[in-house]
Amino acid sequence: MIPLVFASAGEEQVIKKIGGNEEVKRHLENLGFTVGGNVTVINSLAGNIIVKVKESRVALNEEMARKIMI
């Protein structure tokens, strides 16, 4: 498992684990990040990433992207 921040752009990945406290996990789940779900990195710039999850585009900072393991 590696953090989402290290994923290559354009490749669909499966979320294996979501770290952080309960508030962070709930926030990410509300955005569509669930264990077993698919996520695709669209673009990455200075650690911040734009991903496609459940037909939506979401921007994450590096700290949040490191909590999502693929």
C-alpha angles and dihedrals in degrees: 000000000000132000116266090243089073096052119116118247116258098022119114112229134189118234109236102174140003117208134193134072123315093267092054093045091050092048092051091046090053088054090054102263107136131158108266092022125121125247131181125198109227100178139353128201126172092337094309114112140196113213138182113229125166093348092307132104116230130183117216131184119231094259093057093041090056090059092060112080122199 
